[in-house]
Amino acid sequence: MDLNGIIAVTGGLLIVLIPVAGLTARFALKPLIETVARAMQARRGDEAMQLMERRMALLETEMSAMRAELQQIADGRAFDRKLAAGSSRAEGNIVGNG
């Protein structure tokens, strides 16, 4: 057997078989790769939804804390008004009696 002949035939076959094998692999593996990609995208969607739910829960907690603070401020202002109204009446009584 001639070594040069074997190398030439092998090289000729590889020139044809490599592209054919590549195309076959592309069409055979494409559905598998698409399925894996969709599964990864769905997982990211679930993670994004969980992250959004956590963010919403934190915002709701912050809003309830702000409402409590606003209620305390409103109560303090009402107390100050009553105190100011009571002290002006008391001053009027002292001035009127004096």
FENJOCOR-V562800 format. One line per field, one symbol per residue. ss: DSSP state (~ for helix, > for strand, _ for the rest). phi: phi as a letter, one per 20 degrees, with the letter a starting at -180 (. if undefined). psi: psi as a letter, one per 20 degrees, with the letter a starting at -180 (. if undefined). A space follows every 10 residues. Layout:
ss: ???
phi: ???
psi: ???
This chain:
ss: __~~~~~~~~ ~~~~~~~~~~ ~~~~~~~~~~ ~~~~~~~~~~ ~~~~~~~~~~ ~~~~~~~~~~ ~~~~~~~~~~ ~~~~~~~~~~ ~~~~~~~~~~ ~~~~~~~_
phi: .effffffff fffffeffff ffffffffeg ffffffffff ffffffffff ffffffffff ffffffffff ffffffffff ffffffffff ffffffee
psi: qphhgggggg gghhhghghg hggghghhig hgghgggggh hhghgghhgg ggggggghgg ggghhhgggh hggggghggg gggghhhhgh hhhgghh.
